[in-house]
Amino acid sequence: MARYEEKILNWFPAFLVLGAVFLIIYSPFQIGARELYWQEGYYAVQANEIKYMLPITFAHGIVIQNSFPFYPLLVSLLHADLGLPLEFSLRALSIMSTAGIACMVWAAGRSAGGLQAAAVASAVMISSNIVIEKSMDGYPHTLMLFFLTAAWLMWFTFGAGRGNWNMAWIASMFFCGLAFYTMGFVVLVYFFVPLIFMRRPLTMWPRLRKPGFAAGVVIFLGFVLLWALPHIIYARTMPIKYMTFEPKPLYEYIEHFFGFPLDVLVRLIPWTIMAWAPFCVAFHPLDKSPIFSRFLRTIFVSLFFLLWLSPFSEPRDILLLVPALAIMTGINYWLIIRRYGWKLQRFLNVLPWLSIACGALIFSFYFANHEWWTPLVTMSRGIGFRDVMHYKILGYLASIAATVSGALLLAVRKKPPIWIYMLILLCGPLMFFWSVTMPYKAQADEKRLIGTQLRTVLENDHVPETVTIYKGGIQGLYAELLYMGYKVQKIRKLEDLPASKKIVYLIDTEFPQVPGRHWKNLLPADTSYRKQRICLWKGTLISQKRHFKKWPR
């Protein structure tokens, strides 16, 4: 059998392919359709209350310890200054961070292995299962990973690449400082643990005596002070009270320990079929950049075992492994396809039927009689969105695109490069996700309904938007009260309610034991939140009339 060869695209066609696939995967016009979910409400409240001149994170007027302001600051810039919706701003910043990492791995891959390595590295970065799943959440993790990846690459580029270890420490610690300002001290663990295991000529210990390391430490401490001093000077609080490490229960840790390697393989789909190559010893003598590849392997392996053995790691932390693996996969891509190209293509030739099936399912969902398939599928939130015109148009276009792309891949004799082939195959399920699954999920509006209900009750009571609503001992409610649209102030005890105000409004679960006020619940008695009762109490000050005896005549 002839050796498998592949045409290497110029940078512009490769960039167009990656850009088009990126838009299909992350669909920026739809990322704001779904209401705030999970911890997004917590970060949304921080972004809504943070001030540029006072970079302290607040949630309902209370200073948050063990919290870091850079992500809320950037979200506030998009939302408050540019006028973008808050849901969109949270998720767009996460997705833009992923795009930034893809650009970095492109540059690193091109430097180490050429244009083909750059394109494949970027493809792995934007289309791995874990990256797609977590980048769509409005969390700060991808922003932190952007800075951490920059720190690793700066350390190698200036140090091993140019021999300027002073600049290597200064640049890398600057980006570590930005990562710290995003997610805290844990970034030092992620940055330094791989460096501890570096072997010659990348051994870290002799480099610690360089003046640049001391300068880098000073830069990092500058970010620590930038975070801590506003808390101490203006908020009169300590920025960190205790380390919030919550280890898993024993049974969860055992489950994590035995399931983590398989979890990593699943979350790296579809690139799992190539991700083994950087660790194949037979390929190492053919590596075009052996020192850089060893640097990346050390990062991957050390963090893999750190996350595997740690009782504090979460599935989201697998993101840390992707940038290094993406670059290594790009560097070794030419070896993989040269040796296994025909086998990979035979395997992939079966999968276009999946794209055709996705197209058929999308078309059937929107245009076939729903009575044919609703008995087979349970959709508790209903299918009312299939009658919305823009979703119908989206479904029509997605069904055509998925079906045609699958049919073309089956019909054409000369297949595209395997990395493009895999990206096209990935687009079929993603089109189904954005045209059917995401509109269905966007119907979930429990948080928005509670917020709207609270707002309606307050408006019916003629409460101006300038009035502060107080929040008692009930936990959470970040997204719900954000949708309410009023300023919220958390109180730690009922005695903190303003005594002189004639009328106060309090959100709590129980009747407020505050004498001197008449309390009335404005919500229906059966209103609940997370299986607990929720009440909006209106407390009216009871006037105290003085009674004087008449003077004797």
Residue pairs with C-beta under 8 A, 6 or more apart in sequence:
1 342
3 338
4 337
4 338
4 340
4 341
4 342
4 345
5 338
5 341
6 116
6 337
6 341
6 417
6 418
7 417
8 114
8 115
8 116
9 17
9 115
9 116
9 119
9 417
10 115
11 115
11 118
14 115
14 118
14 119
17 119
17 420
17 423
18 102
18 119
18 122
18 123
18 126
18 423
21 123
21 126
21 127
21 423
21 424
21 426
21 427
22 99
22 102
22 126
24 427
24 430
24 431
24 434
25 126
25 127
25 132
25 426
25 427
25 430
26 95
26 98
26 132
26 135
26 136
27 434
27 438
28 92
28 95
30 434
30 438
31 87
31 88
31 91
31 92
31 95
31 136
32 85
32 87
32 88
32 91
32 92
33 87
33 438
33 439
33 442
34 87
34 438
34 441
34 442
34 444
35 87
35 442
35 444
35 445
35 447
35 448
35 479
35 483
36 44
36 86
36 87
36 90
36 138
36 447
36 478
36 479
36 482
37 444
37 447
37 479
38 137
39 139
40 87
40 90
40 137
40 138
40 139
40 479
41 447
41 476
41 478
41 479
41 480
41 482
42 59
42 478
43 71
43 72
43 75
43 90
43 138
43 139
43 140
44 75
44 86
44 87
44 90
44 138
44 478
44 479
44 482
45 58
45 59
45 60
45 478
45 481
45 482
46 57
46 58
46 59
46 64
46 67
46 69
46 72
47 71
47 72
47 73
47 75
47 76
47 79
47 86
47 89
47 90
48 76
48 79
48 86
48 482
49 57
49 58
49 59
49 60
49 61
50 56
50 57
50 58
50 69
50 72
50 73
50 76
52 73
52 76
54 230
54 234
55 69
55 73
55 226
55 227
55 230
56 63
56 69
56 230
56 231
56 234
56 235
57 63
57 64
57 67
57 68
57 69
57 72
58 64
59 478
59 490
60 471
60 478
60 481
60 488
60 489
60 490
61 488
61 489
61 490
62 490
63 231
63 235
63 237
65 231
65 237
65 238
65 239
65 240
65 241
66 184
66 239
66 240
66 241
66 242
66 243
66 244
68 140
68 180
68 181
68 182
68 183
68 184
68 227
69 181
69 227
70 140
70 143
70 178
70 181
70 182
71 93
71 140
71 143
71 182
71 183
74 93
74 143
75 86
75 89
75 90
75 93
75 138
78 84
78 88
78 89
78 92
78 93
79 85
79 86
79 89
84 92
86 482
87 138
89 138
90 138
91 136
91 137
91 138
93 138
93 143
94 134
94 135
94 136
94 137
94 138
94 139
94 140
94 141
94 142
94 143
95 135
95 136
95 142
97 135
97 142
97 143
97 145
97 146
98 125
98 126
98 131
98 135
98 142
98 146
99 126
100 146
101 125
101 142
101 145
101 146
101 149
101 323
102 122
102 125
102 126
103 122
104 146
104 149
104 150
104 153
104 323
105 118
105 121
105 122
105 124
105 125
105 149
105 323
105 326
105 327
105 330
106 118
106 119
106 121
106 122
107 118
108 121
108 153
108 292
108 327
109 117
109 118
109 119
109 120
109 121
109 122
109 326
109 327
109 330
109 331
110 117
110 118
112 288
112 289
112 292
112 293
112 327
112 331
113 288
113 289
113 330
113 331
113 333
113 334
114 288
116 330
116 333
116 334
117 327
117 330
117 331
117 333
117 334
118 330
119 330
119 419
120 329
120 330
120 333
120 419
121 326
121 327
121 329
121 330
121 331
122 326
122 330
123 419
123 422
123 423
124 271
124 322
124 325
124 326
124 329
124 330
125 131
125 322
125 323
125 326
126 132
127 270
127 271
127 422
127 423
127 426
128 267
128 268
128 269
128 271
128 322
128 326
129 266
129 267
129 268
129 269
129 270
130 267
130 268
130 315
130 318
130 319
130 322
131 319
131 322
132 430
133 267
134 141
134 142
134 316
134 319
135 142
139 316
140 182
140 183
141 183
141 316
141 319
142 319
143 182
144 179
144 182
144 183
144 187
145 319
145 320
145 323
147 175
147 176
147 178
147 179
147 182
147 187
148 175
148 176
148 179
148 187
148 190
148 191
148 320
149 323
150 175
151 171
151 172
151 173
151 174
151 175
151 176
151 179
151 191
152 172
152 191
152 194
152 299
152 323
152 324
154 168
154 171
154 172
154 175
155 168
155 169
155 171
155 172
155 195
156 168
156 202
156 292
156 295
157 168
158 164
158 165
158 167
158 168
158 171
158 172
159 165
159 168
159 169
159 202
159 207
160 201
160 202
160 291
160 292
160 295
165 207
165 210
165 212
166 210
166 211
166 212
166 215
167 212
168 207
168 212
169 207
169 210
169 212
169 213
169 215
169 216
170 212
170 215
170 216
170 219
172 191
172 216
173 213
173 215
173 216
173 217
173 219
173 220
174 216
174 219
176 187
176 188
176 191
176 216
176 220
177 219
177 220
177 222
177 223
177 224
178 223
179 187
179 191
180 187
180 188
180 220
180 223
180 224
180 227
181 223
181 226
181 227
189 306
190 303
190 320
192 204
193 302
193 303
193 306
194 298
194 299
194 302
194 303
195 204
196 204
196 302
197 298
197 301
197 302
198 204
198 295
198 298
199 294
199 298
201 291
202 291
202 294
202 295
202 298
207 213
227 239
228 239
228 240
231 237
231 238
231 239
232 238
232 239
245 312
246 312
247 253
247 311
247 312
248 256
248 311
248 312
253 311
256 311
256 313
257 308
257 309
260 307
260 308
261 308
263 315
263 318
264 304
264 318
264 321
265 272
266 272
267 315
267 318
268 275
268 322
268 325
270 422
270 425
270 426
271 325
271 329
271 422
273 344
273 347
274 329
274 332
274 333
274 336
275 325
275 329
277 283
277 328
277 329
277 332
277 333
277 335
277 336
278 293
278 296
278 297
278 300
278 325
278 328
278 329
278 331
278 332
279 297
283 332
283 335
284 290
284 293
286 335
287 293
287 331
287 332
288 331
289 331
292 331
293 328
293 331
293 332
296 324
296 325
296 327
296 328
297 324
297 328
299 324
300 321
300 324
300 325
300 328
303 320
303 321
304 321
306 313
307 313
307 317
307 318
307 320
307 321
333 419
336 344
337 344
337 418
341 418
344 418
345 415
345 418
345 421
348 415
348 418
348 421
348 422
348 425
349 409
349 410
349 415
351 425
352 405
352 406
352 407
352 409
352 410
352 425
353 406
353 410
354 406
354 425
354 428
354 429
355 402
355 403
355 405
355 406
355 409
355 424
355 425
355 427
355 428
356 402
356 403
356 406
356 407
356 410
356 428
357 428
358 402
358 406
358 428
358 429
358 431
358 432
359 398
359 399
359 400
359 401
359 402
359 403
359 404
359 406
359 428
359 431
360 399
360 403
361 432
361 436
362 395
362 398
362 399
362 402
362 431
362 432
362 435
362 436
363 395
363 396
363 399
363 403
364 372
364 373
365 373
365 383
365 386
365 395
365 436
366 386
366 391
366 392
366 395
366 396
366 399
366 435
367 395
367 396
370 383
370 386
374 383
379 440
381 440
381 443
381 444
382 443
383 440
384 443
385 391
385 439
385 440
385 442
385 443
386 392
386 395
388 439
391 435
391 439
394 434
394 435
395 435
395 436
398 431
398 432
398 434
398 435
399 431
399 435
401 427
401 431
402 427
402 428
402 431
402 432
405 424
405 427
405 428
406 428
409 415
409 421
409 424
409 425
415 421
416 424
447 479
447 480
447 483
448 480
448 483
450 477
450 480
450 483
450 527
450 529
450 534
451 479
451 480
451 481
451 482
451 483
451 484
451 485
452 483
452 484
453 523
453 527
454 480
454 481
454 484
454 507
454 523
454 536
455 483
455 484
455 485
455 486
457 522
457 523
457 536
458 467
458 469
458 484
458 486
458 505
458 522
458 536
461 522
461 538
463 486
463 505
465 485
465 486
466 487
467 486
467 487
467 505
468 486
468 487
468 488
468 489
469 481
469 484
469 486
469 487
469 488
469 489
469 505
469 506
469 507
470 488
470 489
470 490
470 491
470 497
470 504
470 505
470 506
470 507
471 477
471 481
471 488
471 489
471 490
471 491
471 506
471 507
471 508
472 491
472 494
472 506
472 507
472 508
472 509
472 512
473 508
473 509
473 510
474 507
474 508
474 509
474 529
474 532
474 534
476 529
476 530
477 507
477 529
477 534
480 529
481 488
481 507
488 507
491 497
494 512
494 513
494 514
497 504
497 506
497 514
497 539
498 504
499 516
501 541
502 540
502 541
503 538
503 539
503 540
503 541
504 517
504 538
504 539
505 536
505 537
505 538
505 539
506 512
506 536
506 537
506 539
507 534
507 535
507 536
507 537
508 535
508 537
509 532
509 533
509 534
509 535
510 533
510 535
511 519
511 535
511 537
512 519
512 537
512 539
514 539
516 541
516 542
517 539
517 540
517 541
517 542
518 539
518 540
518 542
519 537
519 538
519 539
520 537
520 538
520 540
521 535
521 536
521 537
521 538
522 536
522 537
522 538
523 534
523 535
523 536
527 533
527 534
527 535
528 534
